Amino acid sequence: MVIKVTCLDGKFMMLNANLIESVEVVPETVITLTNGKKILVKETPAELVARVMRYYRGIFSGRRLYYSR
């Protein structure tokens, strides 16, 4: 249900991938959630997409994935 992201202060956060509405670069990577909240992270949009895809592959394959590296 969640992916691991790195906040700008270097701390890690577990984020529910189902709540991601959009990802943009301005120049930091900004994740906008479905509730309007914005989170700044160190990962690139490509890294986030790969993690979300790995998360969904895990769901559809029946494996339990809590976060992606």
Number of C-alpha atoms within 10 A of each C-alpha: 16 18 20 19 23 14 15 14 9 10 9 12 13 13 17 15 20 13 15 17 14 12 18 13 12 7 6 15 20 19 21 17 18 12 9 11 11 16 16 19 22 16 17 15 18 10 14 21 14 14 20 22 14 16 21 17 13 16 13 9 8 9 11 11 15 14 18 17 9
